[in-house]
Amino acid sequence: MNIACVLLIISLSLITYTFLGYPLLLLIWAKLVSRPISRGIYRPRVAIVIVVYNGEQFIQQKIQSCLGQDYPGNRLRVLVVSDGSNDNTCKIVRSYDNEFVTLLAMNERRGKAACLNDAVAACDEDVLILTDARQVLHPCAVSNLVDNFLDTQIGAASGQLVFDREGITDFGESLDAYWRYEKFVRQLESAIHSSVGVTGAIYALRRSNFREIPVDTVLDDVLIPMNVVTQGKRVIFEKQAMAFDRPSQFAAQERTRKIRTLAGNFQLILKNPQFLLPWRNPIALQFISHKLMRLLAPVALAGAFISNAFLIGEGLFYVVLQIMQIAAYAMAACGFFWKRAEQILPVKLAMGFFSLNWFVVLGFLEFLSNRNAHLWKADRTVSSEPGSST
């Protein structure tokens, strides 16, 4: 067996395991070994923490959705942390003459991670709900999250982001399909032990399990829950706790967000190698499969294509395999250059798959070149899940 053949086998095996084998493994694993949660009515004091930068367009609606929660009003506080906003965000928050709506205004822009550290330090509530400013919360979101903390083994609980499908574009459809796949994986991880990361738009954290994070952290919604896991607690996925948003309608919107997120994945692994060690991380296999393997997928795709080209003369199998690869790339290219083709399901799937893997490459370049990736831009449109990893 020559080197090209070995490289082809390794590349195809990595791609197959990452996107098909790992979810199948989780499905079988969850069927055989599932860990129940001792869930019940639990009403501790809760702080909803919203970190925002220039969010005047949506902060009022967000606060209203927090105050409208089906939760005892005297046990619920909304803490808005302004990351150096220079619009009317702070003025809007201060307009609430309510002791249960408080503002922590930072004079300068430092990034979400620094604001989260300060926010947690300013809280004495037992449970924190961390949520982004744009998404509206379901009225039962907080109670559905908090009920899980009756189980003392639960250190964090992730809600789910639900996309509004009204007026959704073909690209938005493909993004929605990918997010459904991602939620399926997280639910299985949660059933076995813990999900790798949480939904940045809505998740709950036992305050005693929070550990201060570096101020340049990009993926706080992965680092914070992984710190919980390494303390011996579980991070679970609660599908009944919902936040509502619209997906990115165009590739350019998703491209910017995804590149930043993937740069954060590279940062996370480089700065936290202990997450790859089974004796330090009880879900090391899940972390490697969900995070590291997806970062290696573009290398595997290139390896499969190049090694296959060297094997064309070795038989019909390699010819057919190379044609299949070329056809997949051609379908994706067709969708990008001919908009009507984007409506065809195989083309749509090919576009989504290769786009996400190309974003990994761009994310790596972003990681190498941009040391300010933790500083966000004001989001005046819509996007998919902020801060969530691929």
C-alpha positions as YAML, in Angstrom:
chain: A
units: angstrom
residues:
- id: 1
  name: MET
  ca: [0.00, 0.00, 0.00]
- id: 2
  name: ASN
  ca: [1.60, 3.28, -1.11]
- id: 3
  name: ILE
  ca: [1.62, 6.62, 0.71]
- id: 4
  name: ALA
  ca: [-1.17, 8.12, -1.44]
- id: 5
  name: CYS
  ca: [-3.49, 5.24, -0.62]
- id: 6
  name: VAL
  ca: [-2.79, 5.53, 3.13]
- id: 7
  name: LEU
  ca: [-3.41, 9.28, 3.00]
- id: 8
  name: LEU
  ca: [-6.68, 8.75, 1.15]
- id: 9
  name: ILE
  ca: [-7.92, 6.21, 3.70]
- id: 10
  name: ILE
  ca: [-6.98, 8.44, 6.63]
- id: 11
  name: SER
  ca: [-8.58, 11.51, 5.05]
- id: 12
  name: LEU
  ca: [-11.85, 9.81, 4.15]
- id: 13
  name: SER
  ca: [-12.02, 8.14, 7.57]
- id: 14
  name: LEU
  ca: [-11.58, 11.47, 9.36]
- id: 15
  name: ILE
  ca: [-14.27, 13.17, 7.24]
- id: 16
  name: THR
  ca: [-16.71, 10.28, 7.65]
- id: 17
  name: TYR
  ca: [-16.20, 10.03, 11.41]
- id: 18
  name: THR
  ca: [-16.45, 13.78, 12.02]
- id: 19
  name: PHE
  ca: [-19.76, 14.36, 10.26]
- id: 20
  name: LEU
  ca: [-21.45, 10.93, 10.29]
- id: 21
  name: GLY
  ca: [-19.59, 8.49, 12.54]
- id: 22
  name: TYR
  ca: [-19.52, 10.70, 15.64]
- id: 23
  name: PRO
  ca: [-23.29, 11.44, 15.66]
- id: 24
  name: LEU
  ca: [-23.94, 7.72, 15.07]
- id: 25
  name: LEU
  ca: [-21.60, 6.82, 17.95]
- id: 26
  name: LEU
  ca: [-23.44, 9.28, 20.21]
- id: 27
  name: LEU
  ca: [-26.81, 7.84, 19.19]
- id: 28
  name: ILE
  ca: [-25.78, 4.29, 20.09]
- id: 29
  name: TRP
  ca: [-24.00, 5.47, 23.26]
- id: 30
  name: ALA
  ca: [-27.04, 7.41, 24.46]
- id: 31
  name: LYS
  ca: [-29.28, 4.39, 23.86]
- id: 32
  name: LEU
  ca: [-27.01, 2.19, 25.95]
- id: 33
  name: VAL
  ca: [-25.93, 4.59, 28.69]
- id: 34
  name: SER
  ca: [-28.17, 7.56, 29.41]
- id: 35
  name: ARG
  ca: [-27.84, 9.70, 32.54]
- id: 36
  name: PRO
  ca: [-31.21, 10.97, 33.86]
- id: 37
  name: ILE
  ca: [-31.65, 14.35, 35.56]
- id: 38
  name: SER
  ca: [-33.43, 14.82, 38.90]
- id: 39
  name: ARG
  ca: [-35.49, 17.70, 37.58]
- id: 40
  name: GLY
  ca: [-38.23, 19.50, 39.52]
- id: 41
  name: ILE
  ca: [-39.64, 22.87, 40.51]
- id: 42
  name: TYR
  ca: [-36.78, 25.00, 41.87]
- id: 43
  name: ARG
  ca: [-37.00, 28.73, 42.44]
- id: 44
  name: PRO
  ca: [-33.71, 30.20, 43.69]
- id: 45
  name: ARG
  ca: [-32.77, 33.84, 43.27]
- id: 46
  name: VAL
  ca: [-31.79, 34.41, 39.63]
- id: 47
  name: ALA
  ca: [-29.96, 37.16, 37.75]
- id: 48
  name: ILE
  ca: [-30.41, 37.48, 34.00]
- id: 49
  name: VAL
  ca: [-27.12, 38.90, 32.69]
- id: 50
  name: ILE
  ca: [-27.17, 40.72, 29.35]
- id: 51
  name: VAL
  ca: [-23.88, 42.01, 27.95]
- id: 52
  name: VAL
  ca: [-24.45, 44.52, 25.16]
- id: 53
  name: TYR
  ca: [-22.56, 46.91, 22.94]
- id: 54
  name: ASN
  ca: [-24.62, 49.58, 21.14]
- id: 55
  name: GLY
  ca: [-27.88, 47.69, 21.38]
- id: 56
  name: GLU
  ca: [-30.40, 50.53, 21.41]
- id: 57
  name: GLN
  ca: [-32.45, 48.87, 18.69]
- id: 58
  name: PHE
  ca: [-33.33, 45.79, 20.68]
- id: 59
  name: ILE
  ca: [-32.45, 46.25, 24.39]
- id: 60
  name: GLN
  ca: [-35.94, 47.42, 25.40]
- id: 61
  name: GLN
  ca: [-37.61, 44.43, 23.77]
- id: 62
  name: LYS
  ca: [-35.06, 42.18, 25.44]
- id: 63
  name: ILE
  ca: [-35.66, 43.60, 28.92]
- id: 64
  name: GLN
  ca: [-39.42, 43.26, 28.43]
- id: 65
  name: SER
  ca: [-39.05, 39.59, 27.52]
- id: 66
  name: CYS
  ca: [-36.95, 39.09, 30.69]
- id: 67
  name: LEU
  ca: [-39.45, 40.86, 32.94]
- id: 68
  name: GLY
  ca: [-42.25, 38.83, 31.33]
- id: 69
  name: GLN
  ca: [-40.84, 35.52, 32.51]
- id: 70
  name: ASP
  ca: [-43.05, 33.01, 34.31]
- id: 71
  name: TYR
  ca: [-40.87, 33.26, 37.40]
- id: 72
  name: PRO
  ca: [-41.41, 34.94, 40.81]
- id: 73
  name: GLY
  ca: [-40.70, 38.63, 40.18]
- id: 74
  name: ASN
  ca: [-39.09, 39.20, 43.56]
- id: 75
  name: ARG
  ca: [-36.55, 36.47, 42.86]
- id: 76
  name: LEU
  ca: [-35.52, 37.67, 39.40]
- id: 77
  name: ARG
  ca: [-33.15, 40.52, 38.57]
- id: 78
  name: VAL
  ca: [-32.07, 41.78, 35.13]
- id: 79
  name: LEU
  ca: [-28.49, 43.02, 34.98]
- id: 80
  name: VAL
  ca: [-27.51, 44.83, 31.78]
- id: 81
  name: VAL
  ca: [-23.78, 45.29, 31.25]
- id: 82
  name: SER
  ca: [-22.90, 47.93, 28.68]
- id: 83
  name: ASP
  ca: [-19.51, 47.33, 27.07]
- id: 84
  name: GLY
  ca: [-18.69, 50.98, 26.45]
- id: 85
  name: SER
  ca: [-21.83, 51.64, 24.41]
- id: 86
  name: ASN
  ca: [-21.95, 55.12, 22.87]
- id: 87
  name: ASP
  ca: [-25.57, 55.06, 21.68]
- id: 88
  name: ASN
  ca: [-28.79, 55.22, 23.76]
- id: 89
  name: THR
  ca: [-28.47, 51.76, 25.30]
- id: 90
  name: CYS
  ca: [-27.65, 53.00, 28.82]
- id: 91
  name: LYS
  ca: [-30.34, 55.70, 28.69]
- id: 92
  name: ILE
  ca: [-32.98, 53.10, 27.81]
- id: 93
  name: VAL
  ca: [-31.93, 50.80, 30.65]
- id: 94
  name: ARG
  ca: [-31.90, 53.66, 33.17]
- id: 95
  name: SER
  ca: [-35.45, 54.60, 32.13]
- id: 96
  name: TYR
  ca: [-36.70, 51.52, 33.99]
- id: 97
  name: ASP
  ca: [-37.65, 52.75, 37.46]
- id: 98
  name: ASN
  ca: [-37.38, 49.23, 38.78]
- id: 99
  name: GLU
  ca: [-35.09, 47.80, 41.44]
- id: 100
  name: PHE
  ca: [-35.03, 44.54, 39.52]
- id: 101
  name: VAL
  ca: [-33.49, 46.13, 36.42]
- id: 102
  name: THR
  ca: [-29.93, 47.32, 37.03]
- id: 103
  name: LEU
  ca: [-27.17, 48.69, 34.82]
- id: 104
  name: LEU
  ca: [-23.44, 48.13, 34.96]
- id: 105
  name: ALA
  ca: [-21.97, 50.65, 32.51]
- id: 106
  name: MET
  ca: [-18.35, 50.30, 31.44]
- id: 107
  name: ASN
  ca: [-16.60, 53.49, 30.33]
- id: 108
  name: GLU
  ca: [-14.57, 51.78, 27.64]
- id: 109
  name: ARG
  ca: [-15.04, 48.86, 25.31]
- id: 110
  name: ARG
  ca: [-13.20, 45.77, 26.58]
- id: 111
  name: GLY
  ca: [-15.04, 42.82, 25.11]
- id: 112
  name: LYS
  ca: [-17.67, 40.39, 26.35]
- id: 113
  name: ALA
  ca: [-15.36, 38.22, 28.45]
- id: 114
  name: ALA
  ca: [-14.20, 41.10, 30.65]
- id: 115
  name: CYS
  ca: [-17.81, 42.23, 31.08]
- id: 116
  name: LEU
  ca: [-18.91, 38.75, 32.09]
- id: 117
  name: ASN
  ca: [-16.20, 38.59, 34.75]
- id: 118
  name: ASP
  ca: [-17.39, 41.91, 36.19]
- id: 119
  name: ALA
  ca: [-21.05, 40.95, 35.92]
- id: 120
  name: VAL
  ca: [-20.64, 37.70, 37.85]
- id: 121
  name: ALA
  ca: [-18.61, 39.52, 40.51]
- id: 122
  name: ALA
  ca: [-21.54, 41.95, 40.89]
- id: 123
  name: CYS
  ca: [-24.08, 39.15, 41.43]
- id: 124
  name: ASP
  ca: [-24.95, 37.27, 44.59]
- id: 125
  name: GLU
  ca: [-27.80, 35.22, 43.10]
- id: 126
  name: ASP
  ca: [-27.54, 31.43, 43.12]
- id: 127
  name: VAL
  ca: [-28.19, 30.95, 39.40]
- id: 128
  name: LEU
  ca: [-27.21, 33.20, 36.49]
- id: 129
  name: ILE
  ca: [-28.97, 33.27, 33.12]
- id: 130
  name: LEU
  ca: [-26.51, 34.47, 30.48]
- id: 131
  name: THR
  ca: [-28.17, 35.73, 27.33]
- id: 132
  name: ASP
  ca: [-27.43, 37.93, 24.33]
- id: 133
  name: ALA
  ca: [-29.21, 41.23, 23.83]
- id: 134
  name: ARG
  ca: [-30.93, 40.59, 20.51]
- id: 135
  name: GLN
  ca: [-32.93, 37.40, 21.04]
- id: 136
  name: VAL
  ca: [-36.37, 37.39, 22.67]
- id: 137
  name: LEU
  ca: [-36.89, 34.76, 25.38]
- id: 138
  name: HIS
  ca: [-39.84, 32.42, 25.64]
- id: 139
  name: PRO
  ca: [-41.88, 33.27, 28.79]
- id: 140
  name: CYS
  ca: [-40.99, 29.91, 30.37]
- id: 141
  name: ALA
  ca: [-37.32, 29.95, 29.35]
- id: 142
  name: VAL
  ca: [-35.91, 30.85, 32.76]
- id: 143
  name: SER
  ca: [-38.06, 28.43, 34.77]
- id: 144
  name: ASN
  ca: [-37.32, 25.59, 32.34]
- id: 145
  name: LEU
  ca: [-33.58, 26.19, 32.70]
- id: 146
  name: VAL
  ca: [-33.56, 26.66, 36.47]
- id: 147
  name: ASP
  ca: [-35.60, 23.53, 37.22]
- id: 148
  name: ASN
  ca: [-32.58, 21.46, 36.17]
- id: 149
  name: PHE
  ca: [-30.52, 22.84, 39.07]
- id: 150
  name: LEU
  ca: [-32.56, 20.86, 41.56]
- id: 151
  name: ASP
  ca: [-30.09, 18.15, 40.54]
- id: 152
  name: THR
  ca: [-26.86, 19.04, 42.35]
- id: 153
  name: GLN
  ca: [-24.77, 17.44, 39.59]
- id: 154
  name: ILE
  ca: [-25.90, 20.06, 37.08]
- id: 155
  name: GLY
  ca: [-23.51, 23.01, 36.83]
- id: 156
  name: ALA
  ca: [-24.86, 24.61, 33.65]
- id: 157
  name: ALA
  ca: [-27.87, 24.22, 31.37]
- id: 158
  name: SER
  ca: [-28.11, 25.36, 27.77]
- id: 159
  name: GLY
  ca: [-31.29, 26.49, 26.12]
- id: 160
  name: GLN
  ca: [-31.91, 26.33, 22.40]
- id: 161
  name: LEU
  ca: [-32.04, 28.98, 19.71]
- id: 162
  name: VAL
  ca: [-35.16, 28.77, 17.54]
- id: 163
  name: PHE
  ca: [-35.10, 30.46, 14.15]
- id: 164
  name: ASP
  ca: [-38.03, 32.42, 12.78]
- id: 165
  name: ARG
  ca: [-38.69, 30.90, 9.36]
- id: 166
  name: GLU
  ca: [-40.85, 33.72, 8.02]
- id: 167
  name: GLY
  ca: [-39.23, 35.19, 4.91]
- id: 168
  name: ILE
  ca: [-36.23, 32.86, 5.23]
- id: 169
  name: THR
  ca: [-33.90, 32.71, 2.20]
- id: 170
  name: ASP
  ca: [-32.40, 29.57, 0.62]
- id: 171
  name: PHE
  ca: [-29.16, 30.29, 2.42]
- id: 172
  name: GLY
  ca: [-31.08, 30.75, 5.67]
- id: 173
  name: GLU
  ca: [-32.72, 27.36, 5.06]
- id: 174
  name: SER
  ca: [-29.34, 25.65, 4.75]
- id: 175
  name: LEU
  ca: [-28.14, 27.37, 7.93]
- id: 176
  name: ASP
  ca: [-31.27, 26.29, 9.77]
- id: 177
  name: ALA
  ca: [-30.66, 22.70, 8.66]
- id: 178
  name: TYR
  ca: [-27.10, 22.84, 9.98]
- id: 179
  name: TRP
  ca: [-28.30, 24.22, 13.33]
- id: 180
  name: ARG
  ca: [-30.84, 21.38, 13.65]
- id: 181
  name: TYR
  ca: [-27.98, 18.93, 13.10]
- id: 182
  name: GLU
  ca: [-25.93, 20.74, 15.75]
- id: 183
  name: LYS
  ca: [-28.76, 20.62, 18.29]
- id: 184
  name: PHE
  ca: [-29.20, 16.90, 17.63]
- id: 185
  name: VAL
  ca: [-25.52, 16.33, 18.49]
- id: 186
  name: ARG
  ca: [-25.71, 18.48, 21.64]
- id: 187
  name: GLN
  ca: [-28.80, 16.66, 22.90]
- id: 188
  name: LEU
  ca: [-27.03, 13.31, 22.58]
- id: 189
  name: GLU
  ca: [-23.90, 14.63, 24.29]
- id: 190
  name: SER
  ca: [-26.07, 15.95, 27.10]
- id: 191
  name: ALA
  ca: [-27.81, 12.60, 27.56]
- id: 192
  name: ILE
  ca: [-24.45, 10.83, 27.91]
- id: 193
  name: HIS
  ca: [-22.75, 13.40, 30.19]
- id: 194
  name: SER
  ca: [-22.42, 16.98, 28.99]
- id: 195
  name: SER
  ca: [-22.78, 18.99, 25.81]
- id: 196
  name: VAL
  ca: [-19.61, 20.55, 24.43]
- id: 197
  name: GLY
  ca: [-20.47, 24.23, 24.72]
- id: 198
  name: VAL
  ca: [-23.81, 25.94, 25.19]
- id: 199
  name: THR
  ca: [-26.11, 28.20, 23.20]
- id: 200
  name: GLY
  ca: [-24.70, 31.68, 23.72]
- id: 201
  name: ALA
  ca: [-28.16, 33.20, 23.24]
- id: 202
  name: ILE
  ca: [-29.47, 31.53, 26.39]
- id: 203
  name: TYR
  ca: [-27.90, 29.37, 29.08]
- id: 204
  name: ALA
  ca: [-27.92, 29.07, 32.86]
- id: 205
  name: LEU
  ca: [-24.97, 28.70, 35.20]
- id: 206
  name: ARG
  ca: [-24.65, 27.88, 38.87]
- id: 207
  name: ARG
  ca: [-22.75, 30.94, 40.12]
- id: 208
  name: SER
  ca: [-20.52, 28.86, 42.39]
- id: 209
  name: ASN
  ca: [-19.21, 27.02, 39.30]
- id: 210
  name: PHE
  ca: [-18.14, 30.14, 37.41]
- id: 211
  name: ARG
  ca: [-14.41, 30.60, 36.95]
- id: 212
  name: GLU
  ca: [-13.03, 33.91, 35.72]
- id: 213
  name: ILE
  ca: [-12.05, 33.73, 32.05]
- id: 214
  name: PRO
  ca: [-9.24, 35.52, 30.17]
- id: 215
  name: VAL
  ca: [-10.38, 38.91, 28.88]
- id: 216
  name: ASP
  ca: [-9.40, 38.05, 25.29]
- id: 217
  name: THR
  ca: [-11.65, 34.96, 25.21]
- id: 218
  name: VAL
  ca: [-13.71, 34.72, 22.04]
- id: 219
  name: LEU
  ca: [-15.81, 31.64, 22.82]
- id: 220
  name: ASP
  ca: [-17.02, 32.32, 26.35]
- id: 221
  name: ASP
  ca: [-19.98, 30.02, 25.67]
- id: 222
  name: VAL
  ca: [-17.57, 27.10, 25.27]
- id: 223
  name: LEU
  ca: [-14.88, 27.98, 27.82]
- id: 224
  name: ILE
  ca: [-17.31, 28.70, 30.69]
- id: 225
  name: PRO
  ca: [-19.20, 25.38, 30.39]
- id: 226
  name: MET
  ca: [-15.98, 23.41, 29.84]
- id: 227
  name: ASN
  ca: [-14.67, 24.89, 33.09]
- id: 228
  name: VAL
  ca: [-17.86, 23.60, 34.70]
- id: 229
  name: VAL
  ca: [-17.26, 20.09, 33.32]
- id: 230
  name: THR
  ca: [-13.68, 19.99, 34.58]
- id: 231
  name: GLN
  ca: [-15.04, 20.74, 38.07]
- id: 232
  name: GLY
  ca: [-16.95, 17.45, 37.93]
- id: 233
  name: LYS
  ca: [-20.36, 18.92, 37.08]
- id: 234
  name: ARG
  ca: [-22.60, 18.31, 34.08]
- id: 235
  name: VAL
  ca: [-23.63, 20.71, 31.31]
- id: 236
  name: ILE
  ca: [-26.98, 19.71, 29.88]
- id: 237
  name: PHE
  ca: [-29.14, 20.77, 26.94]
- id: 238
  name: GLU
  ca: [-32.68, 21.91, 27.82]
- id: 239
  name: LYS
  ca: [-34.70, 22.09, 24.62]
- id: 240
  name: GLN
  ca: [-37.74, 23.60, 26.38]
- id: 241
  name: ALA
  ca: [-35.81, 26.80, 27.18]
- id: 242
  name: MET
  ca: [-36.07, 28.79, 23.97]
- id: 243
  name: ALA
  ca: [-34.76, 32.07, 22.59]
- id: 244
  name: PHE
  ca: [-36.01, 33.32, 19.23]
- id: 245
  name: ASP
  ca: [-33.98, 34.83, 16.41]
- id: 246
  name: ARG
  ca: [-33.67, 34.93, 12.63]
- id: 247
  name: PRO
  ca: [-30.82, 33.15, 10.85]
- id: 248
  name: SER
  ca: [-28.33, 34.94, 8.62]
- id: 249
  name: GLN
  ca: [-30.14, 35.56, 5.36]
- id: 250
  name: PHE
  ca: [-27.02, 35.88, 3.22]
- id: 251
  name: ALA
  ca: [-23.62, 34.19, 3.09]
- id: 252
  name: ALA
  ca: [-21.77, 37.45, 3.84]
- id: 253
  name: GLN
  ca: [-23.52, 37.79, 7.21]
- id: 254
  name: GLU
  ca: [-22.74, 34.22, 8.21]
- id: 255
  name: ARG
  ca: [-19.20, 34.42, 6.88]
- id: 256
  name: THR
  ca: [-18.18, 37.20, 9.27]
- id: 257
  name: ARG
  ca: [-19.75, 35.55, 12.30]
- id: 258
  name: LYS
  ca: [-18.46, 32.07, 11.51]
- id: 259
  name: ILE
  ca: [-14.89, 33.18, 10.87]
- id: 260
  name: ARG
  ca: [-14.79, 34.89, 14.26]
- id: 261
  name: THR
  ca: [-16.24, 31.80, 15.94]
- id: 262
  name: LEU
  ca: [-13.76, 29.45, 14.29]
- id: 263
  name: ALA
  ca: [-10.86, 31.72, 15.20]
- id: 264
  name: GLY
  ca: [-12.15, 31.34, 18.75]
- id: 265
  name: ASN
  ca: [-12.00, 27.55, 18.43]
- id: 266
  name: PHE
  ca: [-8.32, 27.67, 17.55]
- id: 267
  name: GLN
  ca: [-7.70, 30.04, 20.47]
- id: 268
  name: LEU
  ca: [-9.64, 27.79, 22.84]
- id: 269
  name: ILE
  ca: [-7.65, 24.65, 22.02]
- id: 270
  name: LEU
  ca: [-4.28, 26.41, 22.02]
- id: 271
  name: LYS
  ca: [-4.89, 28.03, 25.42]
- id: 272
  name: ASN
  ca: [-6.65, 25.05, 27.02]
- id: 273
  name: PRO
  ca: [-4.85, 21.85, 25.97]
- id: 274
  name: GLN
  ca: [-6.13, 20.19, 29.15]
- id: 275
  name: PHE
  ca: [-9.50, 19.81, 27.45]
- id: 276
  name: LEU
  ca: [-7.89, 17.21, 25.16]
- id: 277
  name: LEU
  ca: [-6.73, 15.03, 28.08]
- id: 278
  name: PRO
  ca: [-9.11, 12.30, 29.35]
- id: 279
  name: TRP
  ca: [-7.64, 12.44, 32.87]
- id: 280
  name: ARG
  ca: [-8.41, 16.18, 33.02]
- id: 281
  name: ASN
  ca: [-11.61, 16.29, 31.03]
- id: 282
  name: PRO
  ca: [-14.34, 13.63, 31.48]
- id: 283
  name: ILE
  ca: [-15.74, 14.45, 28.02]
- id: 284
  name: ALA
  ca: [-12.38, 14.60, 26.22]
- id: 285
  name: LEU
  ca: [-13.60, 12.25, 23.46]
- id: 286
  name: GLN
  ca: [-16.62, 14.46, 22.81]
- id: 287
  name: PHE
  ca: [-14.49, 17.62, 22.85]
- id: 288
  name: ILE
  ca: [-11.98, 16.18, 20.38]
- id: 289
  name: SER
  ca: [-14.71, 14.82, 18.10]
- id: 290
  name: HIS
  ca: [-16.90, 17.93, 18.20]
- id: 291
  name: LYS
  ca: [-14.22, 20.63, 18.15]
- id: 292
  name: LEU
  ca: [-10.79, 19.45, 17.07]
- id: 293
  name: MET
  ca: [-11.90, 17.07, 14.33]
- id: 294
  name: ARG
  ca: [-14.00, 19.75, 12.62]
- id: 295
  name: LEU
  ca: [-10.98, 22.03, 12.53]
- id: 296
  name: LEU
  ca: [-9.02, 19.27, 10.80]
- id: 297
  name: ALA
  ca: [-11.75, 18.55, 8.24]
- id: 298
  name: PRO
  ca: [-10.49, 21.01, 5.55]
- id: 299
  name: VAL
  ca: [-7.06, 19.38, 5.71]
- id: 300
  name: ALA
  ca: [-8.72, 15.98, 5.30]
- id: 301
  name: LEU
  ca: [-10.77, 17.22, 2.32]
- id: 302
  name: ALA
  ca: [-7.64, 18.52, 0.61]
- id: 303
  name: GLY
  ca: [-5.77, 15.31, 1.48]
- id: 304
  name: ALA
  ca: [-8.54, 13.15, -0.01]
- id: 305
  name: PHE
  ca: [-8.64, 15.12, -3.26]
- id: 306
  name: ILE
  ca: [-4.88, 15.28, -3.79]
- id: 307
  name: SER
  ca: [-4.13, 11.68, -2.82]
- id: 308
  name: ASN
  ca: [-7.00, 10.44, -5.00]
- id: 309
  name: ALA
  ca: [-5.50, 12.30, -7.99]
- id: 310
  name: PHE
  ca: [-2.27, 10.32, -7.59]
- id: 311
  name: LEU
  ca: [-4.27, 7.06, -7.59]
- id: 312
  name: ILE
  ca: [-6.30, 7.62, -10.79]
- id: 313
  name: GLY
  ca: [-4.23, 5.09, -12.70]
- id: 314
  name: GLU
  ca: [-4.70, 2.40, -10.03]
- id: 315
  name: GLY
  ca: [-8.20, 1.34, -11.04]
- id: 316
  name: LEU
  ca: [-11.82, 2.28, -11.77]
- id: 317
  name: PHE
  ca: [-12.67, 2.77, -8.07]
- id: 318
  name: TYR
  ca: [-10.30, 5.72, -7.78]
- id: 319
  name: VAL
  ca: [-11.59, 7.24, -11.02]
- id: 320
  name: VAL
  ca: [-15.19, 7.10, -9.78]
- id: 321
  name: LEU
  ca: [-14.20, 8.49, -6.37]
- id: 322
  name: GLN
  ca: [-12.39, 11.42, -7.96]
- id: 323
  name: ILE
  ca: [-15.37, 12.15, -10.21]
- id: 324
  name: MET
  ca: [-17.64, 12.14, -7.15]
- id: 325
  name: GLN
  ca: [-15.40, 14.65, -5.39]
- id: 326
  name: ILE
  ca: [-15.22, 16.90, -8.44]
- id: 327
  name: ALA
  ca: [-19.02, 16.71, -8.79]
- id: 328
  name: ALA
  ca: [-19.51, 17.76, -5.16]
- id: 329
  name: TYR
  ca: [-17.23, 20.78, -5.57]
- id: 330
  name: ALA
  ca: [-18.91, 21.61, -8.89]
- id: 331
  name: MET
  ca: [-22.37, 21.57, -7.29]
- id: 332
  name: ALA
  ca: [-21.23, 23.99, -4.61]
- id: 333
  name: ALA
  ca: [-19.64, 26.29, -7.20]
- id: 334
  name: CYS
  ca: [-22.78, 26.12, -9.33]
- id: 335
  name: GLY
  ca: [-24.87, 27.27, -6.37]
- id: 336
  name: PHE
  ca: [-22.58, 30.22, -5.70]
- id: 337
  name: PHE
  ca: [-22.49, 31.43, -9.30]
- id: 338
  name: TRP
  ca: [-26.05, 30.52, -10.38]
- id: 339
  name: LYS
  ca: [-28.66, 31.53, -7.80]
- id: 340
  name: ARG
  ca: [-31.45, 29.38, -9.23]
- id: 341
  name: ALA
  ca: [-29.34, 26.27, -8.65]
- id: 342
  name: GLU
  ca: [-29.19, 27.15, -4.94]
- id: 343
  name: GLN
  ca: [-32.78, 25.93, -4.59]
- id: 344
  name: ILE
  ca: [-31.81, 22.35, -5.49]
- id: 345
  name: LEU
  ca: [-31.33, 20.33, -2.29]
- id: 346
  name: PRO
  ca: [-28.02, 18.57, -3.18]
- id: 347
  name: VAL
  ca: [-26.59, 21.90, -4.33]
- id: 348
  name: LYS
  ca: [-27.79, 23.62, -1.16]
- id: 349
  name: LEU
  ca: [-26.19, 20.93, 1.03]
- id: 350
  name: ALA
  ca: [-22.92, 21.04, -0.91]
- id: 351
  name: MET
  ca: [-22.79, 24.82, -0.58]
- id: 352
  name: GLY
  ca: [-23.33, 24.67, 3.17]
- id: 353
  name: PHE
  ca: [-20.78, 21.91, 3.72]
- id: 354
  name: PHE
  ca: [-17.95, 23.43, 1.70]
- id: 355
  name: SER
  ca: [-18.69, 26.96, 2.94]
- id: 356
  name: LEU
  ca: [-18.34, 25.88, 6.55]
- id: 357
  name: ASN
  ca: [-15.07, 24.11, 5.83]
- id: 358
  name: TRP
  ca: [-13.72, 27.11, 3.91]
- id: 359
  name: PHE
  ca: [-14.64, 29.26, 6.90]
- id: 360
  name: VAL
  ca: [-12.41, 27.02, 9.02]
- id: 361
  name: VAL
  ca: [-9.45, 28.02, 6.84]
- id: 362
  name: LEU
  ca: [-10.39, 31.70, 7.08]
- id: 363
  name: GLY
  ca: [-10.91, 31.31, 10.81]
- id: 364
  name: PHE
  ca: [-7.39, 29.98, 11.21]
- id: 365
  name: LEU
  ca: [-6.02, 32.98, 9.30]
- id: 366
  name: GLU
  ca: [-8.14, 35.27, 11.49]
- id: 367
  name: PHE
  ca: [-6.74, 33.60, 14.59]
- id: 368
  name: LEU
  ca: [-3.19, 34.21, 13.38]
- id: 369
  name: SER
  ca: [-3.73, 37.84, 12.36]
- id: 370
  name: ASN
  ca: [-6.41, 39.39, 14.59]
- id: 371
  name: ARG
  ca: [-5.66, 39.78, 18.29]
- id: 372
  name: ASN
  ca: [-8.86, 41.80, 18.82]
- id: 373
  name: ALA
  ca: [-11.32, 39.09, 17.75]
- id: 374
  name: HIS
  ca: [-12.88, 39.23, 21.23]
- id: 375
  name: LEU
  ca: [-14.16, 42.76, 20.54]
- id: 376
  name: TRP
  ca: [-17.53, 42.57, 18.89]
- id: 377
  name: LYS
  ca: [-19.24, 44.85, 16.45]
- id: 378
  name: ALA
  ca: [-22.71, 46.23, 17.04]
- id: 379
  name: ASP
  ca: [-25.15, 43.85, 15.36]
- id: 380
  name: ARG
  ca: [-27.80, 45.89, 13.60]
- id: 381
  name: THR
  ca: [-29.10, 43.13, 11.37]
- id: 382
  name: VAL
  ca: [-29.60, 39.49, 12.24]
- id: 383
  name: SER
  ca: [-27.29, 36.57, 12.51]
- id: 384
  name: SER
  ca: [-27.22, 33.04, 13.72]
- id: 385
  name: GLU
  ca: [-26.08, 31.92, 17.09]
- id: 386
  name: PRO
  ca: [-23.40, 34.34, 18.32]
- id: 387
  name: GLY
  ca: [-20.31, 32.82, 19.76]
- id: 388
  name: SER
  ca: [-21.35, 29.28, 19.04]
- id: 389
  name: SER
  ca: [-18.70, 27.00, 17.69]
- id: 390
  name: THR
  ca: [-18.90, 24.91, 14.67]
...
